[in-house]
């Protein structure tokens, strides 16, 4: 008895192919957009960082000085240090593409990559509860 039938393999390969094509299209469409990072502290926008500035720096927000961010020259941002117990925010890695986000929930801090242009009604809303 076989574990996979031929039709199962065709379906799996088809799903993987559609997924790969979707990912490539998403990356090519949104990777070229001018973007900025919005940093929220418990649903309040506290800082906006231009990712296209070409500067490299380490910084934190006044509301939570134990959470440290790194802005890279390549236009990405990442959590590099946090006093939270699980460090999920740090393991999220570099964020660069519009739509990516990472959060440090124990500290109530979230970073969201958004387009540089003005928001419109079809953009997603963001709410972080206490």
N, C-alpha and C positions, 0 to 999 in steps of 0.2 A: 504494500500500500504506500502510495506516495504522499508526502506531506503537502506538496503544492501540485495543483493541476496546471496545465498549460494556460488555461483561461485566467487562473489566479495570478500567474506571473505577468500576463499581458495587462491585466487591470492594475497591478502594482506598478509596473513600469510606466503605464499611462498616467497614473496619479503623480508619480515622481517627475515625469516630464512636464506636466502641467504646472506643478509646484515650482520647478526650476525656472520655467519660462516666466511665470508670474513674478518670482523674486527678481529676475534680471530686469524685467520691465519696470518694476517698482523702484529698483536701485537706479536705473538710468533716468527715470522721470524725476525722482525727488532728490537724488544726489547732486544734481546740478543747480538746484534752487539755492538762492541766498537764504541763510537761516540764522536764527538766534536762539539762545537758550533762555528759557524763563525759569527762574528759581522761585518756588513757592514754599512758604512756611505756614502750615495749617490753613490752606486755601487762600492765603494772602500773597499776592505777587510782591516779592521783596527785592528782586533784582532781575534785570535783563542784560544778557551778555551777548555782544556781537561776536559770532563765531568766524566772521570773515576778516577780522582785524589783522590776523597774522601774528599776533603777540602770544607769548607764552608766559603764564603766571599762575601762581598758587594763591588761593583766596578762600575766605569763609564769609558767611553772612553774620551780621551782628546778633541776630536772634538765636543762633546756634553755632557758637564758635568752635565747637568740637567736631563739626562736620566740615571737612576741607575738600575743596574742589581743585582740579588742575585743568587749566585751559591750555590747549596745545596749538602750535603753529598751523597744523594741518586742518584746523577748523573743527576740532572735536573737544568735548569736555567730559570729565569723569570724576566720580567720587574717588578720592585717594585715601581718605582717613575718616573714621567715624568711631564714636564710642559705643555704638550699638552692639548687642551681643552676637548677632549672627553674620554681620558684614555682607548681607545680600547686595546692598547698594554698591559696595566696592567691587564685588564680583560681576556686576552688570557691565563693567568695562567702559570703553569710550563710546560716547553718543555723538553722532554726527548728522544722521539723516532725519529729515522732517518726519515726525510721527514717533520717533523713539523717545522713551522716557525711562527714568529710574527713580526709585524712591527709597528713602530711609525712614520707614514707618515709625520706629520707636522715637525718632527725633522730630517727626512731622515735616520732613524736608523732601521736596520733589523737584526734579529737573525734567523739563519737557522741551524738546526741540520743535520749534515752530517756524513757519516761513517768515522772512523778513518783511514781506508785504503786510498790509493791514488785514485784520481778521474780517471774515464775512460770516453770514448766518449759517453756512454749512460746516464751519469748523466745529470740532468737538469741544464740549465744555469740560471744565476740570473742577472737581469738588473733592476736597480731602476733609474727612471728619476728624473730630477730636478723639 
